[in-house]
Amino acid sequence: MHIRKIEVGDLERLSELFLIVFNHEPWNENWTKDWAYERLNIIYNSYGFYGFVAEDGSTPIGAIFSRIGSYKGELELEIIENYVSPSEQRKGVGAALMEKLKSQAKKEGVTCFALQTDKTTFAKDFYLKYGFQGHEENLLMSFTF
Ligand SMILES: CC(C)(COP(=O)(O)OP(=O)(O)OC[C@H]1O[C@@H](n2cnc3c(N)ncnc32)[C@H](O)[C@@H]1OP(=O)(O)O)[C@@H](O)C(=O)NCCC(=O)NCCS
């Protein structure tokens, strides 16, 4: 496996992998390729995008998409998407992507990662094992119009 920065030409294949992962357990969502591409393309084009793809040969097996933010004078990275092919999960790919992101972020003065996830899935266990702290007093709110 090797890990490199995501480039615009990766978005097609990373969209295909995205829908395989999130249409699979534990998420069982019903993503289409167009929706996945739109979501990833918007993150990719965000101000302060940081993203890495893990590949086995030339096949993508995982990816992490994040963008920069600032809080009380400190730079933080918000991790928006993080996913590994179902057949490659639990082999250290997710942790390797996080390490790569952390090492680039540190060089550029970022001191913190932040993200939202579903507390009923094993994604939460992954982040806790990596060293994240949960803030269960927080509430995700949305407003549809
Ligand atoms: C969450 C995810 C990115 C972690 O990547 P990974 O390569 O599987 O993780 P690693 O191998 O580096 O770390 C393994 C740890 O993650 C957790 N984990 C990963 N897959 C798991 C599974 N199927 N069941 C239970 N725990 C799991 C465990 O804490 C595990 O540690 P353990 O094996 O000692 O119990 C990956 O499992 C994934 O893509 N899941 C589906 C998509 C997702 O939930 N993304 C995050 C949304 S915010």
The ligand as an SDF file (V2000), in Angstrom:
LIG
                    3D

 48 50  0  0  0  0  0  0  0  0999 V2000
  -13.7430    3.7030   10.0170 C   0  0  0  0  0  0  0  0  0  0  0  0
  -12.6850    3.2570    8.9790 C   0  0  0  0  0  0  0  0  0  0  0  0
  -12.3070    4.4500    8.0900 C   0  0  0  0  0  0  0  0  0  0  0  0
  -11.4570    2.7640    9.7450 C   0  0  0  0  0  0  0  0  0  0  0  0
  -10.4970    2.3030    8.8190 O   0  0  0  0  0  0  0  0  0  0  0  0
   -9.8200    0.8590    9.0210 P   0  0  0  0  0  0  0  0  0  0  0  0
   -8.7520    0.7430    7.9930 O   0  0  0  0  0  0  0  0  0  0  0  0
  -10.8820   -0.1650    9.0280 O   0  0  0  0  0  0  0  0  0  0  0  0
   -9.2380    1.0050   10.5030 O   0  0  0  0  0  0  0  0  0  0  0  0
   -7.8670    0.4550   11.1350 P   0  0  0  0  0  0  0  0  0  0  0  0
   -7.6040   -0.9220   10.6090 O   0  0  0  0  0  0  0  0  0  0  0  0
   -6.7910    1.4550   10.9690 O   0  0  0  0  0  0  0  0  0  0  0  0
   -8.2770    0.4310   12.6720 O   0  0  0  0  0  0  0  0  0  0  0  0
   -8.9960   -0.6510   13.1640 C   0  0  0  0  0  0  0  0  0  0  0  0
   -9.9070   -0.1810   14.2900 C   0  0  0  0  0  0  0  0  0  0  0  0
  -11.0520    0.4980   13.7530 O   0  0  0  0  0  0  0  0  0  0  0  0
  -12.2450   -0.0400   14.3570 C   0  0  0  0  0  0  0  0  0  0  0  0
  -12.8980   -0.8810   13.3290 N   0  0  0  0  0  0  0  0  0  0  0  0
  -12.6490   -0.8260   11.9970 C   0  0  0  0  0  0  0  0  0  0  0  0
  -13.4490   -1.6920   11.3550 N   0  0  0  0  0  0  0  0  0  0  0  0
  -14.2130   -2.2900   12.2910 C   0  0  0  0  0  0  0  0  0  0  0  0
  -15.2370   -3.2650   12.2350 C   0  0  0  0  0  0  0  0  0  0  0  0
  -15.6550   -3.8280   11.0750 N   0  0  0  0  0  0  0  0  0  0  0  0
  -15.8170   -3.6640   13.3890 N   0  0  0  0  0  0  0  0  0  0  0  0
  -15.4380   -3.1280   14.5550 C   0  0  0  0  0  0  0  0  0  0  0  0
  -14.4480   -2.1870   14.6780 N   0  0  0  0  0  0  0  0  0  0  0  0
  -13.8570   -1.7740   13.5400 C   0  0  0  0  0  0  0  0  0  0  0  0
  -11.7730   -0.8490   15.5270 C   0  0  0  0  0  0  0  0  0  0  0  0
  -11.5810    0.0430   16.6140 O   0  0  0  0  0  0  0  0  0  0  0  0
  -10.4430   -1.3750   15.0200 C   0  0  0  0  0  0  0  0  0  0  0  0
   -9.5590   -1.7480   16.0410 O   0  0  0  0  0  0  0  0  0  0  0  0
   -9.4850   -3.3080   16.4590 P   0  0  0  0  0  0  0  0  0  0  0  0
   -9.3260   -4.0760   15.1920 O   0  0  0  0  0  0  0  0  0  0  0  0
   -8.2820   -3.3570   17.3670 O   0  0  0  0  0  0  0  0  0  0  0  0
  -10.7630   -3.5950   17.1720 O   0  0  0  0  0  0  0  0  0  0  0  0
  -13.2020    2.0970    8.0820 C   0  0  0  0  0  0  0  0  0  0  0  0
  -13.5150    0.9910    8.8910 O   0  0  0  0  0  0  0  0  0  0  0  0
  -14.3930    2.4540    7.2190 C   0  0  0  0  0  0  0  0  0  0  0  0
  -14.2250    2.9020    6.1070 O   0  0  0  0  0  0  0  0  0  0  0  0
  -15.6020    2.2290    7.7340 N   0  0  0  0  0  0  0  0  0  0  0  0
  -16.8100    2.4860    6.9360 C   0  0  0  0  0  0  0  0  0  0  0  0
  -16.9420    3.9540    6.6220 C   0  0  0  0  0  0  0  0  0  0  0  0
  -16.9030    4.7940    7.8830 C   0  0  0  0  0  0  0  0  0  0  0  0
  -17.5450    4.4670    8.8770 O   0  0  0  0  0  0  0  0  0  0  0  0
  -16.1910    5.9200    7.8020 N   0  0  0  0  0  0  0  0  0  0  0  0
  -16.0980    6.8700    8.8670 C   0  0  0  0  0  0  0  0  0  0  0  0
  -17.2580    7.8020    8.7860 C   0  0  0  0  0  0  0  0  0  0  0  0
  -16.9610    9.2410    9.7770 S   0  0  0  0  0  0  0  0  0  0  0  0
  1  2  1  0
  2  3  1  0
  2  4  1  0
  2 36  1  0
  4  5  1  0
  5  6  1  0
  6  7  2  0
  6  8  1  0
  6  9  1  0
  9 10  1  0
 10 11  2  0
 10 12  1  0
 10 13  1  0
 13 14  1  0
 14 15  1  0
 15 16  1  0
 15 30  1  0
 16 17  1  0
 17 18  1  0
 17 28  1  0
 18 19  1  0
 18 27  1  0
 19 20  2  0
 20 21  1  0
 21 22  1  0
 21 27  2  0
 22 23  1  0
 22 24  2  0
 24 25  1  0
 25 26  2  0
 26 27  1  0
 28 29  1  0
 28 30  1  0
 30 31  1  0
 31 32  1  0
 32 33  2  0
 32 34  1  0
 32 35  1  0
 36 37  1  0
 36 38  1  0
 38 39  2  0
 38 40  1  0
 40 41  1  0
 41 42  1  0
 42 43  1  0
 43 44  2  0
 43 45  1  0
 45 46  1  0
 46 47  1  0
 47 48  1  0
M  END
$$$$
